[in-house]
Amino acid sequence: MIDKLKNLTTSITDGEHGSLKDKYTCDGYKVASMENIYNCELHLDDELPKVPYQVFNKIQNKSKVKNKSVLITAVGDVGRVALVRDNKIDFCFISGVVIINTDGKKLIPEYLYYYLQTNLAQHQIKYGGSVNSIQKHFVLNDAKEFCVNYPDIKIQQDIVNRLEPIEQKICYNNKIINVLNNKIKESTNARMSY
């Protein structure tokens, strides 16, 4: 089956537009951006800027980030994807990220997450979206009109069940690579400081 994403979702939103810098506080709720989406994961650390509850709540009511939300970077390096894998939502997004919540009846979020990483979907995101004279964009209307090729729910779940263990191994190996790269940097820095 093929359908537009707008017919398979409960919401397609984006992050907060405009600057939040004047609202940052020492503690509160994290403010993430498209830079926090890489290696098919959402990376949130304690160094992110934070906003008070009132600001977070206003953004969250608009963007509707929740567990199993599918995220797509929407500006510049468009098409990087991640899946929110946490029931505790203590972060919000500034613009540059499309946030998709599937209906779960026709399309499950994990399937969409994997589908968006296929060559077909990446081509559609990168070359079918809006372009201005400076950089590519994948705006909300592009996301709503995005065509998804999907089988019935049972087959989607079977596909997800086959891909998740592979992805877990990739993530584990990426963490090992990062640790080893950091050890190389530390060792090199220590030797260069003599």
C-alpha positions as CSV (number, residue, x, y, z in Angstrom):
1,M,0.0,0.0,0.0
2,I,1.1,3.6,-0.6
3,D,-0.4,6.6,1.1
4,K,0.6,10.1,2.1
5,L,2.0,10.5,5.6
6,K,-0.8,12.9,6.6
7,N,-3.2,10.0,6.2
8,L,-1.2,7.7,8.5
9,T,-0.4,10.0,11.4
10,T,-2.0,11.6,14.4
11,S,0.3,14.6,14.1
12,I,3.1,16.1,12.0
13,T,4.7,19.1,13.7
14,D,8.0,20.8,14.2
15,G,10.1,22.5,16.8
16,E,9.8,26.0,18.2
17,H,10.5,28.8,15.7
18,G,12.4,31.8,16.9
19,S,15.1,32.2,19.5
20,L,14.8,30.9,23.1
21,K,18.1,32.3,24.2
22,D,16.5,34.9,26.4
23,K,14.5,32.2,28.1
24,Y,17.3,29.8,29.0
25,T,17.8,28.9,32.7
26,C,20.4,26.9,34.7
27,D,18.0,24.0,35.2
28,G,14.7,23.0,33.7
29,Y,13.8,21.2,30.5
30,K,16.4,20.5,27.7
31,V,16.2,22.3,24.4
32,A,17.4,20.0,21.6
33,S,18.0,20.8,17.9
34,M,18.7,19.0,14.7
35,E,22.3,18.7,15.7
36,N,21.2,16.3,18.4
37,I,20.1,13.8,15.7
38,Y,22.9,11.7,14.3
39,N,23.8,8.0,13.9
40,C,20.0,7.3,13.8
41,E,19.7,8.3,17.5
42,L,18.6,11.3,19.5
43,H,21.6,12.4,21.7
44,L,20.6,14.4,24.8
45,D,23.2,15.4,27.3
46,D,23.2,17.6,30.4
47,E,25.1,20.4,28.5
48,L,22.0,21.3,26.4
49,P,20.4,24.7,27.1
50,K,17.4,24.5,29.4
51,V,14.1,26.4,29.7
52,P,11.6,26.6,32.5
53,Y,8.4,24.5,32.6
54,Q,6.1,27.2,31.2
55,V,8.2,27.6,28.0
56,F,8.7,23.8,27.7
57,N,5.0,23.2,28.1
58,K,4.1,25.7,25.4
59,I,6.5,24.2,23.0
60,Q,5.5,20.6,23.9
61,N,1.8,21.4,23.4
62,K,2.6,22.5,19.8
63,S,5.2,19.9,18.9
64,K,3.7,16.9,20.6
65,V,7.0,15.0,21.2
66,K,6.3,11.6,22.9
67,N,7.7,8.1,23.2
68,K,7.9,6.6,19.6
69,S,7.8,10.0,17.9
70,V,9.8,9.8,14.6
71,L,12.2,12.7,14.1
72,I,13.6,14.0,10.8
73,T,16.1,16.8,10.4
74,A,14.5,19.3,8.2
75,V,17.1,22.0,7.3
76,G,20.6,21.7,5.8
77,D,21.5,18.1,6.2
78,V,18.0,17.0,5.7
79,G,16.9,13.4,6.3
80,R,18.7,12.3,9.4
81,V,16.2,10.3,11.4
82,A,15.7,9.1,15.0
83,L,13.1,7.5,17.1
84,V,12.2,8.8,20.6
85,R,12.7,5.8,22.8
86,D,11.8,7.2,26.2
87,N,8.6,7.6,28.1
88,K,10.0,10.6,30.1
89,I,9.9,13.6,27.8
90,D,12.1,16.2,29.5
91,F,13.1,18.0,26.3
92,C,11.7,20.0,23.5
93,F,12.9,21.0,20.0
94,I,13.7,24.3,18.3
95,S,13.0,24.5,14.6
96,G,14.8,22.3,12.1
97,V,13.2,19.0,13.2
98,V,9.9,17.4,11.9
99,I,8.1,15.4,14.6
100,I,5.8,12.6,13.4
101,N,3.4,10.5,15.5
102,T,1.8,7.6,13.6
103,D,-1.7,6.4,14.2
104,G,-0.5,2.8,15.0
105,K,-3.4,1.4,13.0
106,K,-2.0,1.5,9.5
107,L,1.6,2.5,10.3
108,I,3.7,1.7,13.3
109,P,6.4,4.2,14.3
110,E,9.3,1.8,14.2
111,Y,8.5,0.7,10.7
112,L,8.4,4.4,9.6
113,Y,11.7,5.0,11.3
114,Y,13.3,2.2,9.3
115,Y,11.5,3.1,6.1
116,L,12.8,6.7,6.3
117,Q,16.3,5.3,6.2
118,T,15.9,3.5,2.9
119,N,17.4,4.9,-0.3
120,L,14.0,5.5,-1.8
121,A,12.8,7.5,1.2
122,Q,16.0,9.4,1.6
123,H,15.9,10.4,-2.1
124,Q,12.3,11.6,-1.7
125,I,13.3,13.6,1.4
126,K,16.4,15.1,0.0
127,Y,15.2,15.8,-3.6
128,G,11.5,16.0,-3.3
129,G,11.4,18.7,-0.6
130,S,11.5,22.4,-0.7
131,V,14.6,24.2,-1.9
132,N,15.5,27.8,-1.6
133,S,18.5,29.5,-3.0
134,I,20.7,28.7,0.1
135,Q,19.8,25.3,1.4
136,K,17.4,22.3,1.2
137,H,14.4,22.1,3.5
138,F,12.0,19.3,4.4
139,V,9.1,21.4,5.7
140,L,5.8,20.3,7.3
141,N,3.9,20.3,4.0
142,D,6.7,18.1,2.5
143,A,6.3,15.7,5.4
144,K,2.5,15.7,5.1
145,E,2.6,14.9,1.4
146,F,5.5,12.4,1.7
147,C,4.4,9.0,0.2
148,V,5.1,5.9,2.3
149,N,5.1,2.4,0.9
150,Y,3.9,0.1,3.7
151,P,2.6,-3.4,4.2
152,D,-0.1,-4.5,6.7
153,I,0.7,-4.1,10.4
154,K,1.8,-7.8,10.9
155,I,4.4,-7.6,8.2
156,Q,5.6,-4.2,9.4
157,Q,6.1,-5.7,12.9
158,D,7.9,-8.7,11.4
159,I,10.3,-6.3,9.5
160,V,10.9,-4.3,12.7
161,N,11.5,-7.5,14.7
162,R,14.2,-8.5,12.2
163,L,15.9,-5.0,12.0
164,E,15.9,-4.1,15.7
165,P,18.6,-6.7,16.8
166,I,20.8,-5.6,13.9
167,E,20.4,-1.9,14.9
168,Q,21.2,-2.7,18.5
169,K,24.5,-4.3,17.4
170,I,25.3,-1.3,15.2
171,C,24.6,1.1,18.2
172,Y,26.7,-1.0,20.5
173,N,29.6,-1.1,18.0
174,N,29.3,2.7,17.4
175,K,29.6,3.2,21.2
176,I,32.8,1.1,21.2
177,I,34.2,3.1,18.3
178,N,33.5,6.3,20.1
179,V,35.2,5.1,23.3
180,L,38.2,4.0,21.2
181,N,38.3,7.3,19.3
182,N,38.3,9.2,22.6
183,K,41.1,7.1,23.9
184,I,43.2,7.8,20.8
185,K,42.5,11.6,21.2
186,E,43.4,11.5,24.9
187,S,46.6,9.6,24.2
188,T,47.5,11.9,21.3
189,N,46.8,15.0,23.4
190,A,48.8,13.7,26.3
191,R,51.8,12.9,24.0
192,M,51.6,16.3,22.2
193,S,51.7,18.2,25.5
194,Y,55.2,17.1,26.3
